[in-house]
Amino acid sequence: MLSERSYMRSDYPRRNTSAVVWLIAVLFSAFVMELVLLSPWFGTSGAMLVSQLALTVRSIQSGHVWTLLSHSILHSTGNPFPILFTILGLIFIGREVEPLLGSKRFLSVFVASLLTGALSWTAVHWTQGGVHLGASAGVLGLFTVLACLYPNQEINFMVLFLFPVTLRPKYLAYALVTLNVIGLVFFEMPGTAAPFDYAPSVHLGGMFAGWIYFRYFHANNGWDRAPTIDLPAWLPHREKPKLNATPSTKSMTKTPGNLRAEVDIILDKINSQGFRSLTEDEKRLLDEAKDMLSRP
């Protein structure tokens, strides 16, 4: 009987749809709807509806604050590359970041990056005007989190789907920041159209949101937590805890409370420096903790 099979029962556990899939579905559906609204069938009424969702300085001045987010579901209908790169970025970056953050935090970082990018664009264009569309700030915010989590892990991708390139996330992040700062100073701020019609202020705002998330919400361990960016010497620093100063197994009191505290320090060290950075005493302590904490 079909009803006796596990996957046909009502109590059979089904996998939830990931946030990445939902985001891609929303962006693709919105792009198709945008094409329909801008078609000759709807005339000027469709274009007016789309314009109410786009981010402009006038819309913010008029109190249309929803455009700080609604602009992200719109993309240029005359150029398919922005929506294509956004979806590809969500696929390749999202599948790595979402399992680490969880769906709620993943969406929170994406939305916060969109808002920060929109506010940055509005500040730069306050006297210039203009229109901004797209979700590139959200994708770059997620990439910044990935670069902070795995700065030295090699990633492979294809340039224009033709040339294979291998890079480390931290170097790619540095390159993106540099290019966008140059574009901001020499193109966007003077009011000149940037190459490929991209908005450096949006990208920098999104990356800043991702970096802020990693510093204060994910790492949650002070200014010097992230391994990728060093603060200027003039900025007050909080001293890092000395992770190497783990008491030896001979001198520590073998109580569950103390043991868990020492294990937390070692796990923090693994997270920031890797397993190879552990000393022999720290590895031995992990083995002993596994045996002790597994006892009833």
N, C-alpha and C positions, 0 to 999 in steps of 0.2 A: 504493500500500500504506500502511495506517495505521502500520506499524512504521517507515516511512521518514520520517514527519513528526517534526519536532524535539520537539514536546511529548509524543510517545509513546515517545521513547527514554529509557532508564534514566539516561543521563548529562545529561538536560535539567535545567538549574538551576531549582529550585522555590523560591519565596519561603517563608521561615520564618514561622511564626505569631508575631505580636508578643506581647510580655509583657502588653500591655493586654488582648488577646483572651483569653489564658489566665486572667488575673485575673478578668475578667468571667465567664468560663465557670465558674470555681471558685466564685465568690460566688453566681451564679445557681443552680448545681447544689446547693450547700449549703443555699440558701434553700428549694428545692423539697424536699430531703431533710428539712429541719427541719419543714416543713409536714406531711410524711408521719409523722414520728416523734411529733409532737404531736397527731396525729389520734386519734379514739377507737379506731382499729384496734389501736394499740400500748398504749393505756392508760397506766398510770404508768411502765412500763418505758421507753417512748420519752422521756417527760419527764425521767426520771432520767439517761438517756444524754446528752440535750441539756444538762442542768445540769452535767455533768462537763466540758463544754467552755466554759462561761460564766466570765467573770472575776469573782471575788469575793475579798474579803479572806480569808475562811476557806480558800478553795482555795489561796491563796498560803501562808498559815500552815501548811497541811497538806502543803506541798511539791509541789503540783500546778502546777509552773512552766509547763507547756505551755499553761495558760490565758492566759498573757501574749500568746500568738499565736492560739490556737484560738478565742478570743472574737470575732476579726475575721470569721470566716465565718458567725457567727450574727447574725441581725437580728430585730427585733420582728415577729412574724407577725400581730399585730393592727393594725399600722400600716405600709402599704407604702412610705411616703415615705422612710424611712431607706435602704432598699436601692435605691430608685429614684434618689435623689440621689447615692448612692455610685457607682452604675454610670454615671450621667451625668457625674459628676466625673471618673471614670477615662477616659471617652471624650474629653471636651473638653480635659482637662489632660494626660492620658497621651499623646495623639497629638502634642502639642507637645513634651513633655519627653523621651519615650523616644528619638526620633531624635537628640537632643542628648547624652544620657547613655549610650545603649546599653542593651540589655536587662538586662545583669547589674547595672549601677549603678542602673538604674531600679528593679529589684526590691529591691536593697539599701537604697535610700532608703525605699521603701515599707515594708519589714519593720522597718527601724530606727525609722521614725516610729510604727509600731504598738507597738513595744516601749517607746519613750519615753512615748507616750501612756498605755499600760497602767501603767507604773511611776508616772507622775504621778497617775493616778487612784487607784492603790493607796495612795500616800502621803497623799493628801487624805482618803481614806475609811477609813484604817486603824482609826480608833475608831468610825466611823459604820456601816460595813458597806455593803451594797448590791450591785447586780449591774450589770455593764456588758457591752454587746454592740455589735458594729459595727466597720467599718473606716474611720471618718471621719478618724482620726488619720493614716492612710496617705495619704488623698487630700489633706488639708491640708498634709502634709509635702511632697508633690509640688508643690502650688500655691505654697508658699513658695519652692521652688527656681525655679519659673517666674517668680515676682515678682522674685526677685533677678537672674535672667538678663535679663529684659525688663521693667524697672520702669515704663517710660513708653510701652510699646506698648498702644494702645487695644484693648480687647476688648469684644465685644458679646454680651449674653445676655438671656434673657427672664425676668422675674420672674413666677413662677406661670404661666409660659407665655402671659402676656397683655401685659405691659408691657416694651417694649424698653429696655434700659439700656446705656450705654457708660461704661466705667470704665478707669482705668489700674491695672495689677496692684498697684503699690505702695500706692495709696490703698485698694484693697480689702483688702490685707494689713494695713494700719494699722487699718482699721475692724474687721476680724475680731479682731485682737489686743485692741483696746479693748473690744469687746463681750464677749469671753471673759474678760478680766480683771475686768470689772464682774460678770459672772455668777459667776466664781469667788469674789470677795470677798463679794458680797451674797446669793448663793444657795447655791452648793455647799459652801463652807467652813462656814457656819452650819448646814448640814444641811437646807436648804429646797430643794424641787424647783425646778429651773430651768425657764423657759418652754420649751415644746415638748419637755420631758424630755431635753434635751441635756446633755452633760458638758463644761463649759469646761476642766477640767483636762486632759482627753484631747486636746482641740483645741490647747491651748497646748503640750502635750508634743509633739504631732506637728509643729507649726510650728517649734518649737525644734530638732527633729532635722533638718528641712529646711534651716534656717538654718545649723546647725553643718556640715552636709554642704557647703553652698556655700562657707562660710568656709575650711574646712580641707582639703577633698578636691577640690572642683571648681576653685575659684579658686587655692587653695594658694599664696597670696602674702601672708600676714600678716593682721593684724587689720583693716587699713583697706581691704581689697580690695572688699567688697561696696558697691555704689553706693546702697543703699537705706536703711541704718541707720547712724547715727553713734554712736560710743561716747561715754560720758560723759567730761567733761574731766578728771576725777580719775583715770581709768584710764590706765595707761601705754600709750603708742602707739609703734608703730614707724613711722618716717617713710616715707612713700610714695616710691618712686623717681620722679624727675622725668622724666616721659615726654616732655615738650616739649623736653628738652635733648638732642635727637638731633643728632649731628654732621652738618654739611653734607656733601654729596657731594664737595665740593672737598677737604676736609681729611681724609677717611677713606681708609684703605688698602684698595684694592679686592681683598682676598683673600676666598675663599669663607667662611672661618671668621668673619672680622670682619663680612662682609656678612650672614651668617645671624644673628649676634648682634644687629645693628642692626635687621634685619627682624623678629626676635622681639619687640623692644621696641615697634616700630610696630604689630605685630599685637595685642600686649597693649593698646595704647592704643585701637585700633579696637574691641576687645572690650569695653572699659570705658566709652569715651566716644563711640564711633561714628566712621564714616569722615569725617564732616564736620569733625571736630576736627583732622584732619591739616593740617600746613603744606604749602606748596608744595615745600619741600625733601624732606619725608617722602614726598610723592606721587611726586616724581621718583626718590627712592631705591627705591621699590617697583618702578617701571618698569625701572630699571637692574638691580635684583636679579632680576627675571623674565627679562630677557635673558641675564644672566650665568649664572644657575643652570641655564638650559635648554640651555646649550652643552655638547657632549659633552666 
